[in-house]
Amino acid sequence: MQIMNSTYPRNQQPLRQSPPTGAPMFLWMIVGVMVAIELVLSFSSSGIIGTDNLRWPALVLGAFWQPVLSGALPPVYPGQIALMFVTHAFLHGGFMHLAMNSVILLSLGKFVSIHIGVAKTVLVLFLSAVGGAACFGLISSSSAPMIGASGAVFGLIGLWQAMDYRMRRRSKLPVRPVVMAFLGLVASNILIFVLLSGGLAWEAHLGGWIVGWISGQSFARR
C-alpha cells in the first residue's frame, strides 16, 4: 500500500496448500509485531493512549521515502536510508490493510516453509521486502510514504509460482496455469490501482514478486 483441469501423474501432483495445521510460530511472531505496532498507532490516533497522534511520526521514521533515497530530502536519522528498506514492511495504513497482508503471509508462508524450511522462508521475506522497496524507489516518483508488507507477501507469491512452474516443467505438464495466475495478479493490481486512484504501490508488489521468483529458481528451489 502506498499512502498516496489437467491430469497429473500419481507422484506429481500440482502444488497446493497442505492440510490446515496452523501457521508456524515464526510467522505468528512477525504478524504479532505488525499487529502491536498498528494497535499503538490506532489507539494514539483515536486518543485512547497519549495525547499525540503517533502515526505520522511513525511514518516519518519507518516508512520508505523515495525522496530520501534520491537525495531530494535529507534522512531524519543516521541509517534511515538503509533501515527504511525493511521498517516500511511493519507499518500499515489501518487494520484492513494489515489483515489482508497477514492472512496471505500466514497461509502462503506456512505452505512455503513446509517445502523450503523456516530459514529460507524468512530470507525470502526479508529479500522481498527489500526488493519491493528498491523497485518502488527506482520506478516511482511519488513523494508519499510507502508502507506495508505487500512486497514480502508478493515475494511468497512469486516463490510459490516459481515452485509450481518448475514442478510442471519437470513433469512435462502445461505451464499455462502459472501464466494465467501471473496475468491475474497483473489485472488485479491494475484494478486496485484504479479503484484507489493511484494509491497502490504496485512497484513494491513487482519488486517483491521478482525476488520471490528468482529465489524459487535459485537458493529456495523445492
C-alpha positions in Angstrom: 0.0 0.0 0.0 1.1 3.5 -0.7 -0.4 6.5 1.1 -0.7 8.4 -1.7 -8.0 -29.1 -15.4 -5.0 -31.2 -16.0 -4.4 -34.9 -15.3 -1.3 -35.4 -13.2 0.9 -38.5 -12.7 0.3 -40.2 -9.4 3.5 -38.9 -7.8 3.5 -35.5 -9.4 0.5 -33.6 -8.0 0.3 -29.8 -8.5 1.4 -27.6 -5.7 -1.3 -26.9 -3.3 -1.9 -25.9 0.3 -1.2 -28.6 2.9 -4.0 -29.5 5.3 -4.6 -26.7 7.8 -2.5 -27.4 10.8 -1.8 -23.8 11.8 0.9 -21.4 10.7 4.3 -21.9 12.3 5.3 -19.7 15.2 7.8 -17.5 13.4 5.0 -16.3 11.1 2.8 -15.5 14.1 5.7 -13.6 15.6 6.1 -11.4 12.5 2.3 -10.8 12.4 2.3 -10.1 16.1 4.8 -7.4 15.8 2.9 -5.8 13.0 -0.4 -6.0 15.0 1.2 -4.5 18.1 2.5 -1.5 16.0 -0.9 -1.0 14.4 -2.7 -1.2 17.7 -0.4 1.5 19.2 -0.8 3.8 16.2 -4.6 3.3 16.0 -5.1 3.9 19.7 -3.0 7.0 19.6 -5.0 8.2 16.6 -8.2 7.8 18.5 -6.9 9.3 21.7 -7.1 6.2 23.7 -3.5 6.4 24.6 -1.4 9.5 24.9 -2.2 13.0 23.7 -0.4 12.9 20.4 -1.1 11.1 17.2 1.9 8.8 16.7 1.0 7.7 13.1 2.7 10.5 11.3 5.9 10.3 13.4 6.0 6.6 12.7 5.7 7.2 9.0 8.4 9.8 9.1 10.8 7.4 10.9 9.8 4.0 9.4 8.1 4.4 6.0 10.0 4.1 2.7 10.5 7.6 1.3 11.6 7.8 -2.4 12.7 11.5 -1.9 15.1 10.4 0.9 16.5 7.6 -1.3 17.0 10.0 -4.2 18.6 12.7 -2.0 15.8 15.2 -2.6 15.2 15.2 1.2 17.8 14.5 3.9 17.3 11.5 6.2 15.8 12.2 9.6 18.3 10.0 11.4 21.6 8.2 10.6 21.0 5.0 8.7 17.4 5.8 7.7 18.2 5.2 4.0 19.2 1.6 4.7 16.7 0.8 7.5 13.6 2.1 5.7 14.1 -0.8 3.2 12.9 -3.1 6.0 11.0 -1.0 8.5 8.3 0.1 6.0 7.1 -3.6 5.9 6.0 -3.4 9.6 3.8 -0.3 9.1 0.3 -0.4 7.6 -2.4 2.1 6.8 -5.0 0.5 9.1 -6.3 -2.8 10.2 -7.9 -3.7 6.8 -4.5 -3.2 5.1 -2.8 -5.2 7.9 -5.4 -8.0 7.8 -5.0 -8.6 4.0 -1.3 -8.9 4.2 -1.4 -11.0 7.4 -3.8 -13.6 6.1 -1.7 -14.2 3.0 1.5 -14.2 5.0 0.2 -16.8 7.4 -1.4 -19.1 4.8 1.1 -19.0 2.0 4.0 -18.6 4.4 3.0 -21.9 6.1 2.9 -23.7 2.7 6.3 -22.3 1.6 8.0 -23.0 4.9 6.9 -26.7 4.7 8.8 -27.1 1.5 11.9 -24.9 2.0 12.2 -24.6 5.7 12.0 -21.7 8.2 15.4 -20.1 7.5 14.9 -19.8 3.7 11.3 -18.6 4.2 12.5 -15.8 6.4 15.3 -14.9 4.0 12.8 -14.7 1.1 10.5 -12.5 3.2 13.4 -10.2 4.0 14.8 -10.0 0.5 11.3 -9.5 -1.0 10.6 -6.6 1.3 14.0 -5.0 0.4 13.4 -5.8 -3.3 10.0 -4.3 -3.2 11.2 -1.1 -1.7 14.1 -0.9 -4.1 11.8 -1.3 -7.1 9.5 1.4 -5.7 12.4 3.7 -5.1 13.7 3.2 -8.7 10.4 3.4 -10.6 8.1 5.6 -8.5 8.5 9.4 -8.4 5.9 9.7 -5.6 6.9 11.9 -2.7 4.3 10.0 -0.5 5.5 7.4 2.1 5.3 3.7 1.0 4.3 1.2 3.8 3.1 -2.3 4.2 4.3 -6.0 3.9 2.9 -6.3 0.4 6.4 -6.6 -1.1 7.2 -9.6 1.2 3.8 -11.1 0.5 4.3 -10.9 -3.3 7.7 -12.5 -2.7 5.9 -15.5 -1.3 3.5 -15.5 -4.3 6.4 -15.3 -6.7 8.2 -18.1 -5.0 5.1 -20.3 -4.9 4.6 -19.7 -8.7 8.2 -20.5 -9.4 7.9 -23.8 -7.5 4.7 -24.6 -9.4 6.4 -23.7 -12.7 9.5 -25.9 -12.0 7.3 -28.9 -11.0 5.3 -28.6 -14.2 8.3 -28.4 -16.4 9.9 -31.4 -14.7 6.6 -33.4 -15.1 6.1 -32.1 -18.7 2.8 -30.5 -17.8 1.3 -27.3 -19.2 2.6 -24.1 -17.6 -0.4 -22.2 -18.8 -2.0 -22.2 -15.3 1.1 -20.4 -13.9 1.0 -17.9 -16.7 -2.7 -17.3 -16.2 -2.1 -16.8 -12.4 0.5 -14.2 -13.1 -1.7 -12.4 -15.5 -4.4 -12.5 -12.9 -2.0 -10.8 -10.5 -1.3 -8.1 -13.0 -5.0 -7.5 -13.7 -5.9 -7.3 -10.0 -3.1 -4.8 -9.4 -4.4 -2.6 -12.2 -8.0 -2.8 -10.9 -7.0 -1.9 -7.4 -4.7 0.9 -8.6 -7.7 2.4 -10.5 -10.1 1.9 -7.6 -7.6 3.6 -5.2 -7.0 6.4 -7.6 -3.3 5.6 -7.8 -2.9 4.8 -4.1 -1.3 1.4 -4.7 2.4 0.8 -4.6 2.4 -1.7 -7.5 6.1 -1.1 -7.9 6.7 -2.8 -4.5 4.5 -5.7 -5.5 6.5 -6.1 -8.7 9.8 -6.0 -6.9 8.8 -8.4 -4.3 7.4 -10.9 -6.9 10.6 -10.7 -8.9 12.7 -11.5 -5.8 10.4 -14.4 -4.9 10.5 -15.8 -8.4 14.3 -15.6 -8.6 14.6 -17.2 -5.1 12.3 -20.1 -6.3 14.7 -20.6 -9.2 17.8 -20.5 -7.1 18.5 -21.0 -3.4 14.9 -21.7 -2.4 14.2 -24.3 -5.1 11.9 -27.1 -3.9 
